[in-house]
Amino acid sequence: MRAVQAGAPSGERRAATPVGAVLLAWLASAALMLLATHGQIGPMGFADADDALRLQQVRDLLSGQGWFDLHQYRIAPPEGVAMHWTRIVDLPIAAVILILRPLLGQLQAEIVAVVVVPLLSLLAAMLLAARLAARQFGKRAGLIAALLVVAAVPASFRMMPMRIDHHAWQFVLALVALNGMAARAPRAGGAVAGLALALALAISLESLPLAVIFAGVCTLRLWRGQREWLGAFMSALALASAVLFVATRGFADIAEHCDALSPVHVMALLWVAGGCVLVLPRLRHRPPSLSLVALGAIGLGAVAIMALRAPQCLGPDAFSALDPLVKRVWLDSVAEGLPVWRQGMVLGATMALLPLFGLIACARLIRAAHDQASRDWWMDMALLLGGATIVGLLVARASGVSCLFAAVPAAWLLQRQVVAWSADRLLLRRIARVVLMIAMVLPGVFAGIAADAVTREPAPLATGKSCELPQILPALGREPTTVILAGLDLGPSILVNTPHTVVATAHHRASAAMRDLIVAFLGPDQGAHAIMRRRGATLVVICANGNEAGVYRHLAPNGFMAHLAAGKAPTWLEPVALAPQSGISVWRMRDR
């Protein structure tokens, strides 16, 4: 079979990245995002528990906790919990704090870090998308692609100030891998894609399906005669994964975990990479179908390695070891882990519409391709985007990748619609094009307007006073240091802003402690008392009008949480009036 040049095709529209225009767009976007925070910047302003706990992990590192020691000792007393997170994401946050701390002090350095680091990930994503689009369609399309990155809410929402958890960097690395696949040099392009996805895997195994999709496209290129892609990709992916595992995990914990890069994953990757490098070159002059058969055998070998060393990791449920009660009460209600059909209409539209427009654009570009190289590239792009879209529709937090990938072909489609709109004299067609462009740029707004027009239901009324955790944290921090029984979502903010320990937070490695917390709030008062005694807790902190408390009250109308919310605290608790206006209630266990 004759080899056709893979990677993005060259052409007369190939242009440099519009760096200046993208920088201006980024500055404007950053300003709007800062305004959207309403001044809630700093350790007390975290809206997401993972972001708060990430800052605590960075603080622990800077305070002397070991590089390989990923325990949170102030969760799940007395033993603490070994987190599945990585130090890679800690590095840019820690670097900003270390650089600025001598000049600004610890608090101000942290504030700058939680603003600057996520915005830098946004800039990186905008530049990477703009680079690909500009190389295909010109500088104007590059700028449009960068703006579509901002409009891709499932991605850009995780790149706003204060969003310092790991998702943003996974998105950026996915775009780096996509740029690698567009390279015209197979070995360099495959290596870039492999290295980027190795970093993404070291950050979180959530990137494993994406790595499989990229490997599949490299296999397709092998079928076409582009043999260097798969070997370069798998070699870089496997070797970098091995190095990153040693560099970030060390040898203190070599257990086979299913929620983080573990020795079994590294072994399977090295096995596949070895087969691609040692076996496939020997089949260079044989029919491509024989190479596919060999790849199938190599893949079965990788599955066998997993089955022998970590059979628990082969199932479709990565949280199969989680306590059933914790899974039912907590995990099954985490919106970011649910599929599109369990989301609201607005969020579902933001997850699905931009990738859909990107796939439509890919199909049109395949048909319009003037040579085989262009046709192959847009076919590859469609497969990468299609695979990422399927993953994103199944898991909401993964939809950011498909939206970012879609920004490149969708930029071409949007640019064509703008040109056609300006040239069209028929009013109805102009209106239709405006509607289409709004749906592409602001799918959530479009879906919200459509939903209101169809249902015409009144907005729900507020059901009670909201909770303002920042109002109570200073007073809570002045209380004698103790262990607190608080809601899973309140725990990380308490850790970051006070010296206290909490029974549990919403992090699955602490499954036993999470079960204790849930059982305490769902069960009878005396059961909660026994759990607090066992865990050493002396304070109870709740937001009675919060979503989590509502879940407990709904599941157990006569449980401990329901009694506390109704003002019927048991006699072994005494109220502590720290900041009543906050909506947060606090009780202290009476001495006996």
C-alpha positions as CSV (number, residue, x, y, z in Angstrom):
1,M,0.0,0.0,0.0
2,R,1.3,3.4,-0.9
3,A,2.0,5.6,2.1
4,V,0.3,9.0,2.1
5,Q,1.7,11.8,4.2
6,A,-0.1,11.8,7.6
7,G,-0.6,14.8,9.8
8,A,-2.3,18.1,8.9
9,P,-1.8,18.9,5.2
10,S,0.0,21.9,4.0
11,G,-1.6,24.4,1.8
12,E,-1.7,28.0,0.7
13,R,-3.8,29.0,3.8
14,R,-1.2,27.7,6.2
15,A,-0.5,30.6,8.6
16,A,1.3,31.4,11.8
17,T,-0.6,31.4,15.1
18,P,-2.2,34.8,15.7
19,V,-0.5,35.1,19.1
20,G,-1.2,38.9,19.6
21,A,-4.9,38.6,18.8
22,V,-5.2,35.5,21.1
23,L,-3.4,37.3,23.9
24,L,-5.9,40.2,23.7
25,A,-8.8,37.8,23.6
26,W,-7.3,36.0,26.6
27,L,-6.9,39.2,28.6
28,A,-10.5,40.2,27.9
29,S,-11.7,36.7,28.9
30,A,-9.6,36.7,32.0
31,A,-11.1,40.1,33.0
32,L,-14.6,38.8,32.5
33,M,-13.9,35.7,34.5
34,L,-12.4,37.7,37.4
35,L,-15.6,39.8,37.4
36,A,-17.7,36.6,37.5
37,T,-16.0,35.6,40.8
38,H,-17.6,38.6,42.5
39,G,-14.5,39.2,44.5
40,Q,-14.5,35.7,46.0
41,I,-10.8,35.2,45.5
42,G,-8.7,33.4,48.1
43,P,-8.7,30.3,50.3
44,M,-12.3,31.2,51.6
45,G,-13.7,31.6,48.1
46,F,-13.4,28.0,46.7
47,A,-16.7,26.8,45.3
48,D,-15.4,23.3,44.6
49,A,-14.1,20.9,47.2
50,D,-11.3,19.5,45.0
51,D,-9.9,23.0,44.4
52,A,-9.7,23.7,48.1
53,L,-8.1,20.4,48.9
54,R,-5.6,20.9,46.1
55,L,-4.4,24.1,47.8
56,Q,-4.1,22.2,51.1
57,Q,-2.0,19.5,49.4
58,V,0.3,22.2,48.0
59,R,0.6,23.8,51.5
60,D,1.5,20.5,53.0
61,L,4.2,20.0,50.4
62,L,5.7,23.5,51.0
63,S,5.5,22.9,54.7
64,G,7.8,19.9,54.5
65,Q,5.6,16.9,53.7
66,G,7.5,14.4,51.6
67,W,7.2,14.6,47.8
68,F,6.1,11.0,47.6
69,D,3.8,11.3,50.7
70,L,0.4,12.0,49.3
71,H,-1.5,11.4,52.6
72,Q,-4.0,13.9,53.9
73,Y,-3.5,13.4,57.7
74,R,-6.3,15.7,58.6
75,I,-9.0,13.6,56.9
76,A,-10.3,10.3,58.3
77,P,-8.7,10.3,61.7
78,P,-6.7,8.8,63.2
79,E,-5.1,7.1,60.2
80,G,-5.6,9.7,57.5
81,V,-6.1,8.9,53.8
82,A,-3.6,8.3,51.0
83,M,-4.8,10.4,48.1
84,H,-4.8,9.2,44.5
85,W,-3.7,12.7,43.3
86,T,-0.4,13.7,41.7
87,R,2.3,16.2,42.5
88,I,2.5,17.3,38.8
89,V,-0.5,19.6,39.2
90,D,1.0,20.9,42.5
91,L,4.1,22.2,40.8
92,P,2.9,25.4,39.0
93,I,0.9,26.4,42.1
94,A,3.8,25.8,44.4
95,A,6.2,27.6,42.1
96,V,4.1,30.8,42.0
97,I,3.8,30.7,45.8
98,L,7.5,30.1,46.4
99,I,8.4,32.9,44.0
100,L,6.0,35.5,45.4
101,R,6.0,34.6,49.1
102,P,9.1,36.6,50.0
103,L,7.5,39.7,48.3
104,L,3.8,39.4,49.2
105,G,3.5,37.0,52.1
106,Q,1.9,33.5,52.1
107,L,-1.8,34.6,51.8
108,Q,-1.3,37.0,48.9
109,A,1.0,34.6,47.1
110,E,-1.7,32.0,47.3
111,I,-4.3,34.4,46.0
112,V,-2.1,35.2,43.0
113,A,-1.4,31.5,42.4
114,V,-5.1,30.4,42.4
115,V,-5.8,33.2,39.9
116,V,-2.8,33.0,37.6
117,V,-2.3,29.3,37.3
118,P,-5.8,28.4,35.9
119,L,-5.7,31.4,33.6
120,L,-2.4,30.3,32.2
121,S,-4.0,26.9,31.4
122,L,-6.7,28.8,29.5
123,L,-4.1,30.8,27.6
124,A,-2.3,27.5,26.7
125,A,-5.5,26.0,25.4
126,M,-6.4,29.0,23.4
127,L,-3.0,29.1,21.7
128,L,-3.0,25.4,20.9
129,A,-6.4,25.5,19.3
130,A,-5.5,28.7,17.5
131,R,-2.3,27.1,16.2
132,L,-4.2,24.2,14.6
133,A,-6.9,26.3,13.1
134,A,-4.6,28.9,11.7
135,R,-2.4,26.2,10.0
136,Q,-5.6,24.9,8.3
137,F,-7.7,28.0,7.6
138,G,-5.7,31.1,8.3
139,K,-5.2,33.6,11.1
140,R,-8.9,34.7,11.4
141,A,-10.0,31.1,11.9
142,G,-7.2,30.7,14.5
143,L,-8.7,33.6,16.5
144,I,-12.2,32.1,16.2
145,A,-10.9,28.8,17.5
146,A,-9.4,30.6,20.5
147,L,-12.7,32.3,21.2
148,L,-14.5,29.0,20.9
149,V,-12.2,27.6,23.6
150,V,-13.5,30.3,25.9
151,A,-17.1,29.5,24.8
152,A,-16.5,25.8,25.4
153,V,-17.9,26.0,29.0
154,P,-17.2,22.3,30.0
155,A,-13.5,23.2,29.5
156,S,-13.2,26.9,30.2
157,F,-15.2,26.7,33.4
158,R,-12.4,24.6,34.8
159,M,-9.8,27.2,33.7
160,M,-11.4,30.1,35.6
161,P,-9.7,31.7,38.6
162,M,-9.8,29.5,41.7
163,R,-10.2,26.3,39.6
164,I,-6.8,24.8,40.4
165,D,-7.6,21.1,40.3
166,H,-6.2,18.8,37.7
167,H,-8.8,18.8,34.9
168,A,-7.6,22.0,33.1
169,W,-4.1,20.6,32.6
170,Q,-5.5,17.4,31.3
171,F,-7.4,19.4,28.7
172,V,-4.3,21.3,27.7
173,L,-2.3,18.1,27.3
174,A,-5.0,16.6,25.2
175,L,-4.6,19.6,22.8
176,V,-0.9,19.2,22.8
177,A,-1.4,15.6,21.8
178,L,-3.8,16.7,19.0
179,N,-1.1,19.1,17.8
180,G,1.3,16.2,17.8
181,M,-1.0,14.2,15.5
182,A,-1.0,17.2,13.1
183,A,2.8,17.1,12.7
184,R,4.2,16.2,9.3
185,A,7.1,14.3,10.9
186,P,5.7,11.0,12.1
187,R,8.3,10.2,14.7
188,A,8.3,13.7,16.2
189,G,4.5,14.0,16.1
190,G,3.9,10.6,17.6
191,A,6.4,11.3,20.3
192,V,4.8,14.6,21.2
193,A,1.3,13.0,21.4
194,G,2.7,10.1,23.5
195,L,4.5,12.3,25.9
196,A,1.5,14.6,26.3
197,L,-0.8,11.7,27.1
198,A,1.7,10.1,29.4
199,L,1.6,13.3,31.5
200,A,-2.2,13.3,31.3
201,L,-2.2,9.7,32.6
202,A,0.2,10.5,35.4
203,I,-2.2,13.3,36.4
204,S,-5.3,11.1,36.2
205,L,-6.3,7.7,34.7
206,E,-9.3,9.6,33.3
207,S,-7.2,10.2,30.2
208,L,-6.8,6.4,29.5
209,P,-9.7,6.2,27.1
210,L,-8.3,9.2,25.2
211,A,-4.9,7.4,25.0
212,V,-6.7,4.4,23.5
213,I,-8.4,6.5,20.9
214,F,-5.1,8.1,19.9
215,A,-3.5,4.7,19.6
216,G,-6.4,3.6,17.4
217,V,-5.8,6.5,15.0
218,C,-2.1,5.7,14.9
219,T,-3.1,2.1,14.1
220,L,-5.2,3.4,11.2
221,R,-2.2,5.3,9.9
222,L,-0.2,2.1,10.1
223,W,-2.9,0.5,7.9
224,R,-2.4,3.3,5.4
225,G,1.3,2.7,5.3
226,Q,2.4,5.3,7.9
227,R,4.2,2.8,10.2
228,E,6.3,5.2,12.2
229,W,3.3,6.8,14.0
230,L,2.2,3.9,16.2
231,G,5.7,2.9,17.3
232,A,6.7,6.5,18.1
233,F,3.4,7.1,20.0
234,M,3.5,4.0,22.1
235,S,7.2,4.2,22.9
236,A,6.8,7.8,24.1
237,L,3.7,6.9,26.0
238,A,5.1,3.9,27.8
239,L,8.6,5.2,28.6
240,A,7.3,8.5,29.8
241,S,4.7,6.8,31.9
242,A,7.4,4.7,33.5
243,V,9.6,7.7,34.2
244,L,6.7,9.7,35.6
245,F,5.6,6.9,37.8
246,V,9.0,6.7,39.4
247,A,9.3,10.5,39.6
248,T,5.9,11.2,41.1
249,R,5.0,8.0,43.0
250,G,8.3,6.4,43.9
251,F,8.5,3.0,45.3
252,A,6.7,3.6,48.7
253,D,3.3,2.6,47.2
254,I,3.5,0.0,44.5
255,A,0.1,-1.4,45.1
256,E,-2.1,-2.0,42.0
257,H,-4.6,0.9,42.2
258,C,-7.4,1.2,39.7
259,D,-7.7,5.0,40.2
260,A,-4.2,6.1,39.5
261,L,-1.2,5.1,37.4
262,S,0.2,2.0,38.9
263,P,2.9,-0.6,38.1
264,V,0.4,-2.8,36.3
265,H,-0.5,0.0,33.9
266,V,3.1,0.8,33.2
267,M,3.8,-2.9,32.5
268,A,1.0,-3.2,30.1
269,L,2.1,0.0,28.3
270,L,5.7,-1.2,28.1
271,W,4.5,-4.6,26.7
272,V,2.5,-2.9,23.9
273,A,5.3,-0.5,23.1
274,G,7.8,-3.3,23.0
275,G,5.6,-5.2,20.6
276,C,5.2,-2.2,18.4
277,V,8.9,-1.5,18.2
278,L,10.2,-5.1,18.0
279,V,7.5,-6.9,16.1
280,L,5.9,-4.5,13.7
281,P,9.1,-3.4,11.9
282,R,9.7,-7.1,10.9
283,L,6.3,-7.0,9.1
284,R,7.1,-3.9,7.1
285,H,7.0,-5.7,3.8
286,R,4.0,-7.9,4.7
287,P,0.4,-7.1,4.1
288,P,-1.0,-4.5,6.7
289,S,-3.6,-7.0,7.8
290,L,-0.8,-9.2,9.3
291,S,0.4,-6.2,11.3
292,L,-3.2,-5.8,12.6
293,V,-3.3,-9.4,13.7
294,A,0.0,-9.0,15.5
295,L,-1.3,-5.9,17.2
296,G,-4.4,-7.9,18.3
297,A,-2.1,-10.5,19.9
298,I,0.0,-7.8,21.6
299,G,-3.2,-6.2,22.9
300,L,-4.4,-9.6,24.3
301,G,-1.0,-9.8,26.1
302,A,-1.6,-6.5,27.7
303,V,-5.1,-7.6,28.9
304,A,-3.5,-10.8,30.3
305,I,-1.0,-8.7,32.3
306,M,-3.9,-6.7,33.7
307,A,-5.9,-9.9,34.5
308,L,-3.0,-11.5,36.3
309,R,-1.8,-8.6,38.3
310,A,-4.9,-6.5,38.9
311,P,-8.1,-8.3,37.8
312,Q,-10.2,-5.8,39.8
313,C,-9.1,-3.1,37.3
314,L,-10.5,-4.8,34.2
315,G,-14.2,-4.2,35.0
316,P,-16.1,-1.2,33.6
317,D,-16.6,0.3,37.1
318,A,-13.5,2.1,38.3
319,F,-15.2,2.5,41.7
320,S,-16.2,-1.1,42.2
321,A,-14.3,-1.2,45.5
322,L,-16.3,1.7,46.9
323,D,-18.6,1.0,49.8
324,P,-22.2,0.4,48.3
325,L,-23.8,3.0,50.7
326,V,-21.2,5.6,49.7
327,K,-21.7,4.9,46.1
328,R,-25.5,5.2,46.3
329,V,-25.6,8.3,48.4
330,W,-22.5,10.2,47.1
331,L,-21.0,8.9,43.9
332,D,-24.3,8.5,42.0
333,S,-25.2,12.1,42.7
334,V,-21.9,13.7,41.5
335,A,-23.1,15.5,38.4
336,E,-19.7,15.8,36.8
337,G,-19.4,12.0,36.7
338,L,-22.8,11.4,35.1
339,P,-23.7,10.9,31.4
340,V,-25.4,13.5,29.3
341,W,-28.9,12.1,29.7
342,R,-28.7,12.6,33.5
343,Q,-27.8,16.3,33.1
344,G,-30.1,19.3,32.7
345,M,-30.9,20.6,29.3
346,V,-28.5,23.5,29.4
347,L,-25.5,21.5,30.6
348,G,-26.3,18.7,28.2
349,A,-26.3,21.2,25.3
350,T,-22.9,22.6,26.3
351,M,-21.6,19.0,26.3
352,A,-23.0,17.9,23.0
353,L,-23.7,20.8,20.6
354,L,-20.1,22.1,19.9
355,P,-18.7,18.6,19.3
356,L,-21.7,18.0,17.0
357,F,-20.9,21.1,15.0
358,G,-17.2,20.0,14.9
359,L,-18.2,16.6,13.5
360,I,-20.4,18.2,10.9
361,A,-17.5,20.4,9.9
362,C,-15.1,17.4,9.7
363,A,-17.6,15.6,7.4
364,R,-17.8,18.6,5.1
365,L,-14.1,19.0,5.1
366,I,-13.6,15.4,4.2
367,R,-15.9,15.8,1.2
368,A,-14.3,19.0,0.1
369,A,-10.7,17.7,0.5
370,H,-8.6,18.3,-2.7
371,D,-6.1,15.6,-2.0
372,Q,-5.6,12.3,-0.1
373,A,-3.5,13.9,2.6
374,S,-6.3,16.4,3.5
375,R,-8.9,13.7,3.3
376,D,-6.9,11.5,5.7
377,W,-6.2,14.2,8.1
378,W,-9.9,15.2,8.5
379,M,-10.9,11.6,8.8
380,D,-8.4,11.2,11.6
381,M,-9.7,14.4,13.2
382,A,-13.2,13.1,12.9
383,L,-12.2,9.9,14.6
384,L,-10.4,11.7,17.4
385,L,-13.2,14.1,18.0
386,G,-15.8,11.3,17.7
387,G,-14.1,9.2,20.2
388,A,-13.6,12.1,22.6
389,T,-17.3,13.0,22.2
390,I,-18.5,9.5,23.1
391,V,-16.4,9.6,26.3
392,G,-17.6,13.1,27.1
393,L,-21.3,12.1,26.7
394,L,-20.7,9.3,29.1
395,V,-18.8,11.3,31.7
396,A,-19.6,15.0,31.9
397,R,-16.2,16.2,33.2
398,A,-14.6,14.6,30.1
399,S,-16.7,16.6,27.7
400,G,-14.2,19.5,27.9
401,V,-11.8,17.5,25.7
402,S,-14.3,17.0,22.9
403,C,-15.4,20.6,23.1
404,L,-11.7,21.8,22.7
405,F,-11.1,19.4,19.9
406,A,-14.3,20.6,18.2
407,A,-13.1,24.2,18.3
408,V,-10.7,23.6,15.4
409,P,-13.1,22.4,12.7
410,A,-16.0,24.4,14.2
411,A,-13.9,27.6,13.7
412,W,-13.9,26.9,9.9
413,L,-17.7,26.3,10.0
414,L,-18.3,29.5,12.0
415,Q,-16.1,31.5,9.7
416,R,-18.0,30.3,6.7
417,Q,-21.3,31.2,8.3
418,V,-20.1,34.7,9.0
419,V,-19.0,35.2,5.4
420,A,-22.3,33.7,4.1
421,W,-24.3,35.9,6.5
422,S,-22.7,39.1,5.3
423,A,-23.3,38.2,1.7
424,D,-26.8,36.8,2.1
425,R,-29.6,39.3,1.2
426,L,-32.5,37.1,2.2
427,L,-33.7,38.1,5.7
428,L,-34.9,34.7,6.8
429,R,-31.7,33.0,5.9
430,R,-29.7,35.7,7.7
431,I,-31.8,35.1,10.8
432,A,-31.3,31.4,10.5
433,R,-27.5,31.8,10.2
434,V,-27.5,34.0,13.3
435,V,-29.4,31.4,15.3
436,L,-26.9,28.8,14.1
437,M,-23.9,30.9,15.1
438,I,-25.4,31.5,18.6
439,A,-25.9,27.8,19.0
440,M,-22.3,27.2,18.1
441,V,-20.8,29.9,20.3
442,L,-23.3,29.8,23.2
443,P,-25.0,26.4,23.1
444,G,-26.1,26.6,26.8
445,V,-27.8,30.0,26.2
446,F,-29.5,28.6,23.1
447,A,-30.7,25.5,24.9
448,G,-32.0,27.6,27.9
449,I,-34.0,29.9,25.6
450,A,-35.4,26.9,23.7
451,A,-36.4,25.2,27.0
452,D,-38.1,28.3,28.3
453,A,-40.0,28.7,25.0
454,V,-41.2,25.1,25.1
455,T,-42.0,24.7,28.8
456,R,-42.9,28.2,29.9
457,E,-42.6,27.0,33.5
458,P,-41.9,29.7,36.3
459,A,-38.5,29.7,37.9
460,P,-38.5,27.7,41.2
461,L,-38.7,29.8,44.4
462,A,-35.9,29.8,46.9
463,T,-36.5,27.3,49.6
464,G,-34.5,28.8,52.4
465,K,-31.5,30.9,53.4
466,S,-28.3,30.0,51.7
467,C,-25.1,29.2,53.6
468,E,-22.1,31.6,53.6
469,L,-19.3,29.4,54.8
470,P,-16.7,32.2,54.6
471,Q,-18.6,34.1,57.3
472,I,-18.1,31.5,59.9
473,L,-14.6,30.2,59.1
474,P,-12.6,32.8,61.0
475,A,-14.6,32.2,64.2
476,L,-14.4,28.4,63.6
477,G,-10.7,28.6,63.2
478,R,-10.4,30.2,66.7
479,E,-12.0,27.3,68.4
480,P,-9.7,24.8,70.1
481,T,-8.3,22.4,67.5
482,T,-10.4,19.3,67.2
483,V,-12.0,16.8,64.8
484,I,-15.2,18.0,63.1
485,L,-18.1,16.0,61.8
486,A,-19.2,18.1,58.8
487,G,-20.7,17.5,55.4
488,L,-18.5,16.0,52.8
489,D,-18.5,19.2,50.7
490,L,-17.8,21.5,53.7
491,G,-14.7,19.5,54.8
492,P,-12.0,20.8,52.4
493,S,-12.8,24.5,53.1
494,I,-12.6,23.8,56.8
495,L,-9.2,22.1,56.3
496,V,-7.8,25.1,54.2
497,N,-9.1,27.8,56.5
498,T,-8.8,26.3,60.0
499,P,-6.4,24.1,61.9
500,H,-9.1,21.4,62.5
501,T,-9.4,17.9,61.2
502,V,-12.6,16.5,59.6
503,V,-14.1,13.0,59.7
504,A,-14.3,12.8,55.9
505,T,-14.4,14.7,52.6
506,A,-15.8,13.7,49.2
507,H,-12.7,11.7,48.1
508,H,-13.2,8.0,47.5
509,R,-10.0,6.7,48.9
510,A,-11.4,7.5,52.4
511,S,-14.4,5.2,51.7
512,A,-14.6,3.9,55.3
513,A,-14.6,7.4,56.8
514,M,-17.2,8.5,54.2
515,R,-19.4,5.6,55.2
516,D,-19.1,6.6,58.8
517,L,-20.0,10.2,58.0
518,I,-23.0,9.2,55.9
519,V,-24.2,6.6,58.5
520,A,-23.9,9.2,61.2
521,F,-26.1,11.7,59.4
522,L,-28.6,9.2,58.2
523,G,-28.8,7.1,61.3
524,P,-30.2,7.7,64.8
525,D,-28.7,10.2,67.2
526,Q,-27.0,7.7,69.4
527,G,-25.4,6.1,66.3
528,A,-23.9,9.5,65.4
529,H,-22.7,9.9,69.0
530,A,-20.8,6.5,68.8
531,I,-19.2,7.4,65.5
532,M,-18.1,10.8,66.7
533,R,-16.5,9.1,69.8
534,R,-14.7,6.6,67.7
535,R,-13.4,9.2,65.3
536,G,-12.5,11.7,68.1
537,A,-14.9,14.4,66.8
538,T,-16.2,17.0,69.3
539,L,-17.9,19.5,66.9
540,V,-20.7,19.1,64.4
541,V,-20.9,21.7,61.5
542,I,-23.8,21.6,59.0
543,C,-25.5,23.8,56.4
544,A,-29.1,22.8,57.0
545,N,-30.3,24.3,53.7
546,G,-27.5,22.9,51.6
547,N,-27.9,20.2,48.9
548,E,-26.0,17.6,50.8
549,A,-28.1,18.1,54.0
550,G,-31.2,17.9,51.8
551,V,-30.1,14.5,50.5
552,Y,-29.7,13.2,54.0
553,R,-33.0,14.6,55.2
554,H,-34.8,13.1,52.2
555,L,-33.2,9.6,52.7
556,A,-33.7,9.6,56.5
557,P,-36.5,11.9,57.6
558,N,-36.0,10.8,61.2
559,G,-32.2,10.7,61.1
560,F,-29.5,12.7,62.8
561,M,-29.3,15.3,60.1
562,A,-33.0,15.7,59.9
563,H,-33.1,16.3,63.7
564,L,-30.3,18.9,63.5
565,A,-32.0,20.8,60.6
566,A,-35.3,20.8,62.5
567,G,-33.7,22.3,65.6
568,K,-34.1,19.0,67.6
569,A,-30.4,18.4,68.5
570,P,-29.9,15.6,71.0
571,T,-29.1,16.5,74.6
572,W,-25.4,15.4,74.3
573,L,-24.9,18.4,71.9
574,E,-24.8,22.1,72.9
575,P,-25.2,24.8,70.3
576,V,-22.2,27.1,69.6
577,A,-23.1,30.5,68.3
578,L,-20.2,31.5,66.0
579,A,-21.8,33.3,63.1
580,P,-25.6,32.7,63.0
581,Q,-26.0,35.0,60.0
582,S,-24.0,32.6,57.9
583,G,-26.6,29.9,57.8
584,I,-24.1,27.4,59.2
585,S,-25.0,25.7,62.5
586,V,-22.4,24.4,65.0
587,W,-22.7,22.1,68.0
588,R,-20.2,20.9,70.5
589,M,-20.3,17.5,72.2
590,R,-21.0,18.0,75.9
591,D,-18.4,16.6,78.3
592,R,-19.5,13.5,80.3
